[in-house]
Amino acid sequence: MLLRILGMMPLDVPCVLAGGGSHVRERCSFGLGPSVFSLPAPPRRRFPSSASVLPLGIVSARRLVWKTYSEVKNPDKPLLLEMYGKYRSESEKKAKEAENLATVLEPHSDAFVVASYETSENYLPPGDFKREKYASVTEWYWVPRQDVGSGKFVVKKLKKPKADAPIKTVLEFLKKQSGADLDISSLTAKFEES
């Protein structure tokens, strides 16, 4: 059939010689059949604009990975860091809680950043955080801006409870560590609404 298109084979030669089967032979005996270019184009997919993908006012927790670990070691702004294992209980619910917390704290984004770091797929240097290697719990840390000249990495860990702290406790820890004037009750109410 390709030879017929290129004009190298006469039209009266059966399509079987050109590699076509019996179902093609009927169409080829009357000519080349419909052209591929005469078929209508498939419908175009309309992709949503970026404004419709993320509604205004929605802020997510910054997800850090090993490639961006320098942002943990030397942050531009202090970090409220959620460190978790991939196989923690109710993982999707807790990830949504971190996103909602970042949304609630968005008015204070010039003072600190809410971030998360998943430890089961990303390398965690053993000396930086005191965390079990394959822990599947959520721990919260305060990572202040580090002094450029000091070689010591300073972090504060939420100790009570050590793992899977409720958001109200995380907000109290944040208020204590950041020194920001946070209204815990109104932030908790906004968090529960979202």
N, C-alpha and C positions, 0 to 999 in steps of 0.2 A: 504494500500500500504506500509506503514511503517512496518507493521508486516511482509510483504513479504521480505523487504530489510533485516530485522533482522533475517530472517529465521524461524520465528515462525508460519508462515501460509503456507500451501502447495500452489504450483503454480496453481493448478487446481481449487481453490476456486475463484469465481468471485470477481472482485474488488468492486462490490457494497457493499459486506459485510465489506470490508476494508474502506469504506467511500468514494469511488470514484463514480463519476456519469457515465452516459452512454457514454460520450466522452472519459472517462478514461478506460471504460470496454473493448473497442476494443483493446487498446494498452496493457492493462494488460493481456488479454487472450493469448497473444503471448510471455509473459515474462515481464520483468521490463521496457523495453524500453531503450532509450538512457540514459546513466549516465550523471548526472550533471557535473561530473568531466571531461567528454570527450568533452565538449563544449569548443570552443576556448575562451581564456581570452579576456576581453574587451581591446581595445587599451589604452595604457598608455598616460595620458596627460603630455605634456611637459610644465613645468612652466618656464617662462623666468628668466634668471639670474638677480641678483640685478643690474648689470651694464646696462642691457637693460631696466629696469623699470624706473630708473632715469638717464637721460643722464648726462654726466659729465658737470659740470659748472652750473647745476640747483640747486639753493638754495631756500628753502621756508622759509617764515616767521615762527618763532617758535610759535606754538600754545600753549598757557597756559590755564589751567583749574583750577578749585578750588583746586584740589589735589596738583597742583604745584604752588599755589599762593605764597608760600614762595619764589619762584624765582622772584616774583614781589616785595615783601617786602624787600628781601635781595639779590639783584642780584649780581652775580659774576662780571659781566661787566655791564656798563650802558645800559639801555633799551630805544629804541625808540618804544613805546608801542601804538598800535592801539587798541582802545577800541570801540566796536560796539555792536549793538543789532542785533539779528538774522533776524528781519523783516525790516531791512533797505532797502531803495530803491536801486536797481541794486546791490544786495548783491554779486552775483557771479563775476560781473565785478570788484567790489572793493576788493574782496578776491584775484583775479588774480593780481590786481594792487599791493597789499601788497607783493605777491610772487615775482613779477617783481622788486619791490623796493628792496627786500632782495637780489635778484640776482645781481642787479646793485651795491649794497653796499657791496657785498661779499669781495672785496679787503680790506675793512676797518673792517672786522669781528673781528679782534683782539682788536679793540678799543670799539666797542659797538655791540649790538644785536638788530635785528628787530624782534619784537614779536607782537602777537595779543591775545586779551582776549575777548571772547564773553560773554556779560552780561545777556542775557535773560535766558540762561540755567545754568550759573555758578553764585555762590553767590559772591556779591561784598560788602565787609564791608563798611557801610555808611560813616565812618569817613576818609577812605583812599583817595577816589576820590569824588569830587563834581560833581556827575552825577545823573540825574533823574533816578528813579527806573526802569521804563519801556521805556527808551529812545531807539529810533530805528535809531539813527544817529551815524556817525563815529567821534570819537574824538581822537586826538593824544597827547601823553604825553611823556615827557622826564623823566625817572626814573634814577637818578644817583646812584652810589654805596652809600649805607647807612653806616653811622658810627655805629660800633658795640655797643658802649657805650650809644649813644643817643637813647632815646625812641621816638623821633619825626621822622615821615615818611615824606620825602620831595619829591615832584614831581613838575614838571613845565608843564603847559598845553598850547597848541597852542591856542591862543585866537582870532586871526584874520585870517580867520573866525573861529568861535567857533565849527562849525560842517561841516563835509564833505569837508575838505580842499583839493585843488588840490595838486598833488604830488610836483610841483615846490615849493609851499609854505611850504610843509612838509620838503623838502630838505633844504630850507633856515632856517627853525626852527631848524633842526638838526645841521646845520653848526654853528648857534649861540650858541646852548646849549652845543654841544660837544667840540667846540673849534678846531675841526679838519679842516685841509686844504682841503676843498671839492670844486671842480670846478662844480658849480651848472649847468652851461650851458651844459657841456659835460655829466654830470650825467643825466640831463633831456633828452638829445638826445639819450643816451643809453637806458633810460627807454622807450622812445617812440618807439624805434626799437623793443624792446622785446614784 
